[in-house]
């Protein structure tokens, strides 16, 4: 029997957090939260050196300049953006690259945008952008307890205050399926065990928060690198304990599918893009010539209630943007109303 995928000895680096104060919590106020994988975006020299070394600096620079306007147009209607794939060999280099996007958004929207960049050790990082308005500020907040599962790129976190309510948002990017010239997955499962361990860490973090406050508003947004119904997504939502995938038998199938008839628990978090009738059949990324929904937003019950349109199981969720126009991922969004 193999070891449980959640038993990795590596620990999660402390997450950066941010606080956004919102003056008005009047009925009808809303917050649009988006997640967008940026497709290796940053300063041209860093992107060429770290991610696109087979291309010339001029080629990379022209491509990034063209994509910058497309990304700013796509993100302009968001209030908060969970970002993935900000390129930088250091935190300072990643911040410099993300600042290009902030400046383009400020020019397009006429509003100021604040940013926070997550930790490595990978050369692509997570981040969060927040549209600033009168009465809003972006500052430090306590970090969650470390998770037992290790990360290539640490989740980024923001705490948003709206009147008496607090919204916690996490930007995440789970382990990619590809090895990209490095040592391949020894299990031959495209690193699904690694993603399961990371998903378990996210779920346990949310479980601790919801145990302390069942009405907590929690959103986990980003690139999960696997599809609805996969072991990764089921573990992240709290429907499946990772240990059941390994004992008494190995139940991880091809591509991260679940190869055994395992019992499910009620979801701790609602996988909005996977379940909403308008988005459940839409892909957010093209992998091996097929469209897959690997980007999503997981919501606590209270967060899902604030996004509900009136019909049970129907939320104000959208998957928008053309793949290849600014990014190789579409944008996923949810609108919360108070």
N, C-alpha and C positions, 0 to 999 in steps of 0.2 A: 504493500500500500504506500502510495507516495504521500509526501508531506502536504498538508493543507496549503492552498495558495495564499492564505491570509497570514501565514506564519513567517513572512520575510523578516529578517533581523534588522533591515534598514529602517530608519525612522524618518518621518515626514519633517522637512524643514519648517520652522515656524512660518505661518502664513502672514503676509502683510494684510492689514485691514484698513478700512477707511470709514469715516463717518460722514454722512450727508444729511444735513438738517433741512427739513422741508417746512416752510412756514404754515402752509395751508393744508388742513386735513378735511376740508369741507366736503360734503357729499358731492360727487361728480368729479373730484380731483382724480388725476390718473398718472400713472408712471409706466412708460413703455421700456421694458427691459429686453435687450437684444444680445445675441451671441453670434460672433463672427470669427471664423478662422481666416487669418490674413494672408495665408499662402506665402510664408517666408518674406515678410515685409520688414524693412528697416533702412538704415543707411546703406547706400549702394556698395561701398567698400566692404562693409561687414557681410552683406548678403553674398557678394561675389566671393569673398574669401572663405566663408563658412558653409555656404549652401549651393553655390552655382559656379564653382571654380573652373568648369569647362567652358564658360562663356567669358567674353571680354568685359571689362568694367563698363565700357560705353554701352554695350548691349544691355547689361543689367540695369544701368542707370536709366536708359530710355524706357525700359519696361516698367520700372518702378514709378517713374514720373507719370506715365500713362495710367497706371493702375491707381495712383493716388487720388486723382479726381473721381474715378469711378467708385472707390471706396468711400470717399467723403460724401458723395451723393447718396450712396446706399445707407450710410449711418446717420444722415442728417436728421431723420425723424425719430431717432432713439433718444431716451433720456439717460440711460445707463447702457454701456456696452461691455460685455465680457469678451475679451480678445484672446486669441490663441495665435501662436507662431509670430511673435515679435522677435526678430533676430538680433543677437548681440552676444559677443564673447564675454562681456561683463555687464553688470547692471547699468552702468553709465552708458555703455554703447547701445544697449536696448532702449534706454530712456531717450537717447538722442534720436533713434529711429522712430519711436512712437511719437516723438514731438512733431515730426513732419506731418503725421496724420492729425494731431491735435490742431496744428496751425491751419491745415486745410479745412478742418471742420469749423474752426472759429471764423475763417473767412467766408465760408458758405452759409453758416447759420447766423452770424452776427452775435453769437453767444460765446462766453468763455467755457472752456472744457478743462477739467482737472484729470490727472492720470496717476495711476499707480502701477508699477511693474513688479511681477513676482520674482521669486528666486530661481536659480538654476538647479542642477549643474548643467543641464542641456543648453545648447546655444540658441534654442527657441524657447520663449518664455510666455507665460500668461500675463494678462493685465486687465485693468478696468478703467474705462473712461466714464466720466460723469459730466453732464451738462450743468453748468453753474447758473443759478438764477438768484434773484434777490432773496436773501435769507438762507441760502444753501452754502455749506462749507465742507471741505474735504480735509479730514484730519486723521489722527491715529486712534486706534481702538485696540482693546486687548486681543491677543491672538488665541485661537482655539488650542486645546491640548494636542500634542503631536499624535500622529497615527502610527501604528506599527508597520504599515506598508510604505515602501520607499517610492520616490517620485523622480522622474527625469526632469520634470518642470513642476514646481510647487503650485498648487492652487492659489489663486489670488482672492481676497475677500473684501467686501464692502458692507458696512452697516448703514442703512438709510433710515432716518427718523422722519416720520410723517405724523405730526401731532403726537398722540400717545402711542402710536404703533411703531414698531421697529422691523425693518425688512433686511434680512441677511442674504447676500448674494455671493456666490462663489463661481469663479471662472476656472474651468478645469480642462485638461487635455490629457487623456489617458494614453498609455503606451500604444505606439503605432503598430500596425500589423507587419510592416516590412522591416527588414534588417538593414537595408541601405548600405550594403558592403561590409557590414559588421558580422559578427558571429550569429548564425541563425538560431532560432528557437530550438533548444535541444529536444523539446517535446513534440515538435512538428505541428504546433497548434497556432502559429502566427501570434505568439505571445499572449494568448488568451488568459493563461494563469496569472500573468503579470497584471493584466487589466482587471481580473477578478479581485486580486489583492487590493488594487487601488480603489475599485468600486466599493469594496467592503469597508475600507477606511473612510470613504465619504459617507456611506450609509451609517456607520457607527457614530461619526461626528454629528450627523443629523439626528440620530436616535437620542444621543445625550441631550441635545438642545430641546427636542420635543418632549423628552421625559421631564425636563425641568419646567417646560412651559408648552402645554399641548396646543396653544394657539399661536405659537411662534410662526412667523412668516419667513420661510426659508426657500431660496431658489438656488439650485445647482445647475449652472448653464455651461455648455461647451461641447467639445468634440470628444465623444466616448469611444470612437474608433470601433464600434460594432453596432449592430442593428437591433431593432426591437425584437424581444423574444430570445436574444442571445443570453448566455450565462452572465456576461458583463452587465447588461441592462437590468436583468432580473435581480441580481445581487445589489446593484446600485439603488434600485427602488425598494429594497427590503423585502421582496417577495420570496427570496431564496437564500438560505444560509449557505455560505461558501463551503462549509465542511461537508454538506450533503453531496456536493459535486465530486468528492473524492472518496468517501467512505459510506458503505462498504465496498463500492466499486467506483472506477473512474467513469464519470458521466459527462466529461467534456468531449463533444464530438467535433467534427470538421467545421472549421470556421468559427468556433465558439458556440456551436449549437449545443443544446442539451439532449444528450443521447439516452437518458433514462426517464421514466415517468415519475418525476419527483414531486412531492407535495409542495404546494405554494402557500405562503402566508398572505394575509391582507397587506396591500402595499403600504409602506411607511410614507413613501413619496410618490406622487403621481407623475408619470412620464407623459408630459403634456403633448409633445409632438407625435408620440406613438399612438396616443389614444383619441385625440381630437378628430372628429369626422372629416374636417377640412384638410388635415395634414397627415393623417395616418398612412396614406398611400403615396406621399410625396418623398422623393429622395432629396438629400442635401449635399451629396457628393457622388462623383462617378468613380467607381472602383472596378477595374478589369472589365470595362465596357458595360457595366450595369450601374443603375442608380440606386444608392443605398442611403437610408436615413441614419447617419452616424452622429449628427448634431441634434441636441435636444435641450430641453429645460425640465428638470425635475422640480416639483413643487410640493411643499408641505400642504396638508389639507386646508389650512387657513389661507395660504397663498393661492391655492387652486380656487377656493371660494371667491376670492377677490377678482379672479380672472374669469369667472363663470358668466356666460352670456344670458342665462335664464333657463336653459335646458340642461338637465343633468348630463354630465359627460361631454359638454360642449363648452369650450373656453375660447377666449379671444387670443388665439395662437395663430401664427402665420409663418410660412416658409417662403421667402421671397428672394428675388435676384437671379440672374442667369449665371450658371456655372461657366467660368472662364472670363467673366466680365468683372475685373477687379480682383477676383479670388476664385479658387477652384472649389469653394464651398458656398452654398447659399446661406443667407441670413435666417435665423430663427428668432422669433420675438413673442413676447407675451405682454399684454397690457393689464395692469392691476388698477382697479377702481375702488375709491373709498367713499 
